[in-house]
């Protein structure tokens, strides 16, 4: 692309700064996992001689592989036969092999978790409740019991109304979601179709409640990973469930409490306004929309520059996506949240895989191709030129929305953070943005160890 006629502004110097977040961490992962499993399976006799399925989510969760390995070991010691079930909705290109490959990229394969990994994506339609179709995977139906293993976290596509609808718990990404969406594979669209009506959150809870109540799948309970702002495991938790409405209410209420705990640990962008946000990495393994929508304040269903989707998030006018993470089959969902991407980003995109995930998420706008610039240097210069304060821009550079401890910010952005009540630790003197010979930001030159 010839950029000689495009508007450009000078790129300001940046200051390395650090945010400090609460950092609870699990010191004994094996002990924490065993203790949480005891909440789900208090008596080994409950699973002795039975096949127990463990769900494997699509997200890049730091300790998901080790936790699954620990669970399979303990369950085998109880006399059970554990199996890992990919529960990834339409991710991995919507194929069985794609599911298994995505699992391998997350550290989940028979050698590392010590159990068979089943990528079967065939489903059965169980019921339709309040116009919500309820589907569940054939692999889950074949098990004697299923434990819902997932990270508990805010979901990029769910924004609940306040107060909550009667009889609902405000669940987002966790046990109900992996049951209703993850295990419905290509039929996840059945829940997403309610995004603009009853809402996705209501559809997930409706579907999950029907599966739990129905008994076609014997769900034993949930095992949850709560992470801190540093992408580390803060807690491993567990809860049992049975088919009664009272037990399901308690299960959902427990998940809701853990979601609140997770939400309090989420990293945030401590700014009121950002003219240009440069994001090194976008990817499905980092967030369901490539970037976390509740961090950047942009709706997955169509965002407006400078208008936050979620209260308390910054007004961002231009976002640059620099690179797409590997291991996601070229799934670039969320690139529609950007105004600009680079040529290396575009080269990594698989349009078919991206379209499938965006369409089943009922967010086709997230497959839209932003303006493609040759490299970061060109993207930054043009994005700054079309920003509200191009002569004194609030520029912020981040690794990803998953890692927000270390940032590079312009002097104007640092002043904005102070007005916004933040207290960032300055880690060095102002400096020019470092670029490689190809014109891409040399992030590791400023933040060593963060490739």
C-alpha positions as CSV (number, residue, x, y, z in Angstrom):
1,X,0.0,0.0,0.0
2,X,1.3,3.4,-0.9
3,X,0.9,5.6,2.1
4,X,2.6,8.7,0.8
5,X,-0.7,10.6,0.4
6,X,-2.1,9.6,3.7
7,X,-2.2,12.1,6.6
8,X,0.6,11.6,9.1
9,X,1.7,13.1,12.4
10,X,4.9,12.8,14.4
11,X,5.0,9.9,16.9
12,X,5.5,11.3,20.4
13,X,8.1,9.9,22.8
14,X,6.8,7.4,25.3
15,X,7.4,6.7,29.0
16,X,7.5,3.1,30.4
17,X,5.1,2.8,33.3
18,X,3.8,0.0,35.5
19,X,0.4,-0.6,37.1
20,X,0.2,-2.5,40.3
21,X,-2.7,-4.9,40.8
22,X,-3.7,-7.3,43.6
23,X,-1.8,-10.5,43.1
24,X,-3.3,-13.5,44.9
25,X,-1.6,-16.7,43.6
26,X,-2.1,-20.4,44.2
27,X,1.1,-21.7,45.7
28,X,0.2,-25.4,45.6
29,X,-1.7,-26.1,42.4
30,X,-2.1,-29.8,43.1
31,X,-3.4,-29.2,46.6
32,X,-5.8,-26.5,45.4
33,X,-7.1,-28.7,42.5
34,X,-7.6,-31.7,44.8
35,X,-9.5,-29.6,47.4
36,X,-11.7,-28.1,44.7
37,X,-12.5,-31.5,43.2
38,X,-13.5,-32.7,46.7
39,X,-16.3,-30.2,46.5
40,X,-17.5,-31.8,43.3
41,X,-16.8,-35.4,44.1
42,X,-16.8,-35.7,47.9
43,X,-16.9,-39.6,47.8
44,X,-14.8,-41.5,45.3
45,X,-17.5,-44.2,45.1
46,X,-19.6,-41.7,43.1
47,X,-17.4,-42.1,40.1
48,X,-15.8,-45.5,40.6
49,X,-16.1,-47.6,37.5
50,X,-17.6,-44.6,35.5
51,X,-16.5,-42.6,32.5
52,X,-16.1,-38.9,33.6
53,X,-15.8,-36.2,31.0
54,X,-13.8,-33.1,31.7
55,X,-14.5,-30.0,29.4
56,X,-11.6,-28.3,27.7
57,X,-12.2,-24.7,26.8
58,X,-10.8,-22.8,23.8
59,X,-9.2,-19.9,25.6
60,X,-5.5,-19.7,26.4
61,X,-5.7,-20.3,30.2
62,X,-2.2,-20.6,31.8
63,X,-2.9,-23.6,34.0
64,X,-5.6,-25.4,32.1
65,X,-3.3,-28.2,31.0
66,X,-1.8,-28.8,34.4
67,X,-5.3,-28.7,36.1
68,X,-6.7,-31.2,33.6
69,X,-3.7,-33.5,34.2
70,X,-4.2,-33.3,38.0
71,X,-7.9,-34.0,37.6
72,X,-7.4,-37.0,35.4
73,X,-4.8,-38.4,37.9
74,X,-7.1,-38.0,40.9
75,X,-10.1,-39.4,39.1
76,X,-8.2,-42.4,37.9
77,X,-7.1,-43.0,41.5
78,X,-10.8,-43.0,42.4
79,X,-11.3,-45.8,39.9
80,X,-12.9,-43.6,37.2
81,X,-12.0,-43.4,33.5
82,X,-11.5,-39.7,32.7
83,X,-11.8,-38.3,29.2
84,X,-11.3,-34.7,28.1
85,X,-14.1,-33.3,25.9
86,X,-13.3,-30.3,23.7
87,X,-16.0,-27.7,24.5
88,X,-15.1,-24.9,22.1
89,X,-18.3,-23.9,20.3
90,X,-17.3,-23.0,16.7
91,X,-13.6,-22.4,17.4
92,X,-10.9,-24.4,15.7
93,X,-12.6,-23.8,12.4
94,X,-15.7,-25.8,13.5
95,X,-14.1,-29.2,12.9
96,X,-13.2,-32.1,15.1
97,X,-9.5,-31.9,14.0
98,X,-9.6,-28.2,14.5
99,X,-10.8,-28.7,18.0
100,X,-8.1,-31.2,18.8
101,X,-5.4,-28.9,17.3
102,X,-6.7,-25.9,19.3
103,X,-6.5,-28.1,22.4
104,X,-3.0,-29.1,21.6
105,X,-2.0,-25.5,21.2
106,X,-3.4,-24.9,24.7
107,X,-1.3,-27.7,26.2
108,X,-4.1,-30.3,26.1
109,X,-3.3,-33.6,24.4
110,X,-3.3,-37.2,25.6
111,X,0.4,-37.2,26.5
112,X,0.2,-34.0,28.6
113,X,-3.1,-34.5,30.3
114,X,-3.0,-38.3,30.7
115,X,-6.4,-39.0,29.1
116,X,-8.1,-39.4,25.7
117,X,-9.0,-36.0,24.2
118,X,-12.3,-36.3,22.2
119,X,-12.9,-33.7,19.5
120,X,-16.3,-35.0,18.4
121,X,-18.5,-32.0,17.4
122,X,-21.8,-33.9,16.7
123,X,-24.7,-32.7,18.8
124,X,-28.2,-33.7,19.8
125,X,-31.1,-31.2,20.1
126,X,-32.6,-31.8,23.5
127,X,-35.4,-29.2,23.7
128,X,-36.5,-25.7,23.0
129,X,-37.3,-23.6,26.1
130,X,-38.7,-20.1,25.7
131,X,-37.5,-20.1,22.0
132,X,-34.0,-21.0,23.1
133,X,-32.8,-24.2,21.4
134,X,-30.9,-26.5,23.7
135,X,-28.1,-28.6,22.1
136,X,-25.4,-30.8,23.7
137,X,-22.5,-32.7,22.3
138,X,-22.7,-36.4,21.6
139,X,-19.4,-37.0,23.5
140,X,-20.9,-35.5,26.7
141,X,-24.0,-37.6,26.3
142,X,-21.9,-40.8,26.2
143,X,-20.2,-40.1,29.6
144,X,-21.5,-41.3,32.9
145,X,-20.7,-37.9,34.4
146,X,-19.3,-34.6,33.3
147,X,-17.3,-32.0,35.2
148,X,-17.4,-28.5,33.7
149,X,-13.9,-27.2,33.7
150,X,-13.4,-23.5,32.7
151,X,-12.0,-20.2,33.7
152,X,-14.5,-17.9,35.5
153,X,-14.3,-14.5,34.0
154,X,-16.3,-11.6,32.4
155,X,-17.5,-12.5,28.9
156,X,-16.7,-10.2,26.0
157,X,-20.2,-10.5,24.5
158,X,-22.5,-10.3,27.5
159,X,-23.8,-7.1,29.1
160,X,-26.5,-7.7,31.6
161,X,-29.2,-5.1,32.4
162,X,-29.6,-3.8,36.0
163,X,-31.4,-5.1,37.9
164,X,-31.0,-8.6,36.6
165,X,-34.1,-10.2,35.0
166,X,-36.1,-12.2,37.5
167,X,-34.7,-15.7,38.1
168,X,-31.3,-15.0,36.5
169,X,-27.8,-14.7,38.0
170,X,-25.8,-12.6,35.7
171,X,-23.5,-15.4,34.6
172,X,-20.9,-14.7,31.9
173,X,-17.9,-16.9,31.1
174,X,-17.8,-20.0,33.2
175,X,-19.6,-23.2,33.9
176,X,-23.0,-22.3,32.4
177,X,-21.4,-20.9,29.3
178,X,-19.2,-23.9,28.6
179,X,-22.2,-26.2,29.1
180,X,-24.6,-24.2,26.9
181,X,-22.2,-22.8,24.3
182,X,-19.0,-24.9,24.4
183,X,-20.6,-28.3,24.4
184,X,-23.1,-27.2,21.7
185,X,-20.3,-26.8,19.2
186,X,-21.6,-25.5,15.8
187,X,-25.1,-25.1,17.4
188,X,-23.8,-22.3,19.6
189,X,-25.5,-20.0,17.1
190,X,-28.8,-21.1,18.8
191,X,-27.9,-19.1,21.9
192,X,-26.2,-16.2,20.1
193,X,-29.4,-15.6,18.1
194,X,-30.9,-14.1,21.2
195,X,-28.2,-11.4,21.5
196,X,-30.5,-8.6,20.3
197,X,-33.6,-9.9,22.0
198,X,-33.6,-11.9,25.3
199,X,-29.8,-11.4,25.4
200,X,-27.0,-14.0,25.3
201,X,-26.7,-14.2,29.0
202,X,-30.3,-15.1,29.4
203,X,-30.1,-17.7,26.6
204,X,-27.0,-19.3,28.2
205,X,-28.6,-19.6,31.6
206,X,-31.9,-20.9,30.1
207,X,-30.0,-23.6,28.1
208,X,-27.7,-24.6,30.9
209,X,-30.6,-24.9,33.4
210,X,-32.5,-27.2,31.0
211,X,-29.4,-29.4,30.5
212,X,-28.8,-29.6,34.2
213,X,-32.4,-30.3,35.0
214,X,-33.0,-32.8,32.2
215,X,-30.7,-35.6,33.2
216,X,-29.6,-36.5,29.6
217,X,-26.2,-35.4,30.7
218,X,-25.2,-36.1,34.3
219,X,-23.3,-33.0,35.3
220,X,-21.4,-33.6,38.5
221,X,-20.4,-29.9,39.0
222,X,-17.9,-27.4,38.0
223,X,-14.2,-26.8,38.4
224,X,-13.2,-23.2,38.0
225,X,-9.9,-21.3,37.5
226,X,-9.8,-17.7,38.7
227,X,-6.9,-15.7,37.3
228,X,-5.3,-12.5,38.6
229,X,-4.3,-9.5,36.5
230,X,-1.0,-11.1,35.7
231,X,-2.5,-14.1,33.9
232,X,-1.7,-16.3,36.9
233,X,-4.0,-18.7,38.8
234,X,-5.4,-16.9,41.8
235,X,-7.7,-19.7,42.9
236,X,-9.0,-23.1,41.9
237,X,-12.6,-23.6,43.0
238,X,-15.2,-26.3,42.7
239,X,-19.0,-26.7,43.2
240,X,-21.3,-29.7,42.9
241,X,-24.7,-29.7,41.3
242,X,-27.7,-31.9,40.9
243,X,-30.9,-31.8,38.8
244,X,-33.2,-30.0,41.2
245,X,-34.0,-26.4,40.7
246,X,-32.8,-25.5,44.2
247,X,-29.5,-27.2,43.5
248,X,-29.1,-25.4,40.2
249,X,-30.0,-22.1,41.8
250,X,-27.2,-22.6,44.3
251,X,-24.8,-23.7,41.6
252,X,-25.5,-20.6,39.6
253,X,-25.3,-18.4,42.7
254,X,-21.9,-19.9,43.5
255,X,-20.6,-19.2,40.0
256,X,-22.0,-15.6,40.3
257,X,-20.0,-15.1,43.5
258,X,-16.8,-16.4,41.8
259,X,-17.4,-14.2,38.8
260,X,-17.5,-11.1,41.1
261,X,-14.2,-12.2,42.6
262,X,-12.7,-12.6,39.2
263,X,-14.1,-9.3,38.0
264,X,-12.4,-7.5,40.9
265,X,-9.0,-8.9,39.8
266,X,-9.4,-7.9,36.1
267,X,-6.7,-5.6,34.7
268,X,-8.0,-2.2,33.5
269,X,-6.8,0.7,31.3
270,X,-6.4,3.6,33.8
271,X,-7.3,6.4,31.3
272,X,-10.2,8.6,30.6
273,X,-9.4,9.2,27.0
274,X,-7.0,7.6,24.5
275,X,-6.3,9.0,21.1
276,X,-4.4,6.0,19.8
277,X,-4.2,2.5,21.5
278,X,-1.6,0.3,19.9
279,X,-2.2,-3.4,20.8
280,X,0.7,-5.7,20.1
281,X,-1.3,-9.0,20.1
282,X,-4.9,-9.8,19.4
283,X,-6.1,-13.4,19.4
284,X,-8.8,-15.9,20.4
285,X,-6.5,-17.4,22.9
286,X,-6.2,-14.1,24.7
287,X,-9.9,-13.1,24.6
288,X,-13.1,-14.2,23.0
289,X,-13.1,-11.1,20.7
290,X,-9.3,-10.9,20.3
291,X,-9.3,-8.0,22.7
292,X,-11.4,-7.8,25.9
293,X,-14.3,-5.6,25.0
294,X,-14.8,-4.6,28.6
295,X,-11.3,-3.4,28.8
296,X,-11.3,-1.3,25.6
297,X,-15.0,-0.3,26.1
298,X,-16.1,-1.3,22.6
299,X,-19.2,-3.4,21.8
300,X,-18.7,-6.6,19.8
301,X,-21.9,-5.7,18.0
302,X,-20.7,-2.5,16.6
303,X,-18.6,0.2,18.3
304,X,-18.5,4.0,17.8
305,X,-15.1,5.7,18.2
306,X,-14.8,7.6,21.4
307,X,-18.1,6.3,22.9
308,X,-17.5,3.7,25.7
309,X,-19.7,0.6,25.6
310,X,-19.2,0.0,29.3
311,X,-19.2,2.7,32.0
312,X,-15.8,3.3,33.5
313,X,-13.8,2.4,30.4
314,X,-11.8,4.9,28.4
315,X,-13.0,6.8,25.3
316,X,-10.7,5.4,22.6
317,X,-10.6,7.0,19.2
318,X,-8.3,4.8,17.2
319,X,-7.0,1.2,17.8
320,X,-4.2,-0.4,16.0
321,X,-3.9,-4.2,15.9
322,X,-0.3,-5.1,15.3
323,X,-0.2,-8.9,15.2
324,X,-2.5,-11.9,15.4
325,X,-1.5,-14.6,17.8
326,X,-0.5,-18.0,16.3
327,X,-2.3,-21.2,17.2
328,X,-5.9,-20.0,16.4
329,X,-6.2,-21.2,12.8
330,X,-6.1,-17.6,11.6
331,X,-9.2,-16.6,13.6
332,X,-9.1,-12.8,13.6
333,X,-12.5,-12.2,15.3
334,X,-12.3,-8.8,16.9
335,X,-10.3,-7.1,14.2
336,X,-13.4,-5.1,13.5
337,X,-12.8,-3.4,16.8
338,X,-9.7,-1.8,15.2
339,X,-9.4,1.2,12.9
340,X,-6.0,-0.1,11.6
341,X,-4.1,-3.3,11.4
342,X,-0.7,-4.1,9.9
343,X,0.3,-6.1,6.9
344,X,1.6,-8.9,9.1
345,X,-1.7,-9.0,10.8
346,X,-3.6,-9.2,7.6
347,X,-1.3,-12.0,6.3
348,X,-2.2,-14.2,9.3
349,X,-6.0,-13.9,8.8
350,X,-8.0,-16.9,7.6
351,X,-11.2,-15.3,6.3
352,X,-13.3,-18.5,6.4
353,X,-12.4,-19.4,10.0
354,X,-12.9,-15.8,11.0
355,X,-16.3,-15.5,9.3
356,X,-17.6,-18.8,10.9
357,X,-16.8,-17.6,14.4
358,X,-18.1,-14.1,13.9
359,X,-21.3,-15.2,12.3
360,X,-22.1,-17.8,15.0
361,X,-21.3,-15.1,17.6
362,X,-23.8,-12.9,15.7
363,X,-21.1,-10.3,15.4
364,X,-20.3,-10.2,11.7
365,X,-18.9,-6.7,12.1
366,X,-15.9,-8.3,13.9
367,X,-14.8,-9.9,10.6
368,X,-14.6,-6.5,8.9
369,X,-11.1,-5.7,7.6
370,X,-9.7,-2.4,9.0
371,X,-7.4,-0.2,7.1
372,X,-4.2,-2.2,6.4
373,X,-0.9,-0.3,6.9
374,X,2.5,-1.6,5.9
375,X,3.8,-1.6,9.5
376,X,3.4,-0.1,12.9
377,X,5.4,3.0,12.2
378,X,3.0,3.9,9.3
379,X,-0.1,2.9,11.3
380,X,0.9,5.0,14.3
381,X,1.7,8.1,12.2
382,X,-1.6,7.9,10.3
383,X,-3.7,7.0,13.4
384,X,-2.3,10.0,15.3
385,X,-3.0,12.3,12.4
386,X,-6.7,11.5,12.5
387,X,-7.1,11.7,16.3
388,X,-8.7,14.5,18.2
389,X,-5.5,15.7,19.9
390,X,-3.0,15.1,17.2
391,X,-0.7,17.9,18.4
392,X,-0.6,16.5,22.0
393,X,-1.8,13.0,21.6
394,X,-2.7,10.5,24.3
395,X,-0.9,7.5,23.0
396,X,-0.9,4.1,24.8
397,X,1.0,1.0,23.8
398,X,0.1,-2.4,25.4
399,X,1.1,-6.0,25.0
400,X,-2.6,-7.2,24.9
401,X,-5.7,-6.7,26.9
402,X,-4.7,-9.7,29.0
403,X,-1.4,-8.1,30.1
404,X,-1.7,-4.5,31.3
405,X,0.9,-4.2,34.0
406,X,3.6,-2.7,31.8
407,X,2.6,0.1,29.4
408,X,4.2,2.7,27.2
409,X,2.5,6.0,27.3
410,X,2.9,9.5,26.0
411,X,3.3,12.4,28.4
412,X,-0.3,13.5,27.6
413,X,-1.6,10.0,28.4
414,X,0.3,9.9,31.7
415,X,-1.3,13.2,32.6
416,X,-4.7,11.9,31.7
417,X,-4.2,8.8,33.9
418,X,-3.4,11.1,36.8
419,X,-6.6,13.1,36.2
420,X,-8.4,9.8,36.1
421,X,-7.2,8.9,39.6
422,X,-4.5,6.4,38.7
423,X,-1.0,6.3,40.2
424,X,1.3,4.8,37.6
425,X,4.9,3.9,38.5
426,X,7.3,5.6,36.0
427,X,10.0,3.1,35.1
428,X,12.2,5.2,32.9
429,X,12.9,8.4,31.0
430,X,10.9,9.4,27.9
431,X,12.2,7.8,24.7
432,X,11.4,7.4,21.1
433,X,9.2,4.4,20.2
434,X,11.7,1.7,19.2
435,X,11.1,0.1,15.8
436,X,12.6,-2.9,14.1
437,X,14.2,-2.6,10.7
438,X,10.8,-3.7,9.3
439,X,9.0,-0.8,11.0
440,X,7.3,-2.8,13.7
441,X,7.4,-1.7,17.4
442,X,10.2,-3.5,19.2
443,X,8.2,-4.2,22.3
444,X,10.8,-6.5,24.0
445,X,13.4,-3.8,23.7
446,X,11.4,-1.8,26.2
447,X,9.6,-4.5,28.1
448,X,12.1,-7.5,28.2
449,X,10.5,-10.9,28.4
450,X,7.1,-9.8,26.9
451,X,7.4,-11.0,23.3
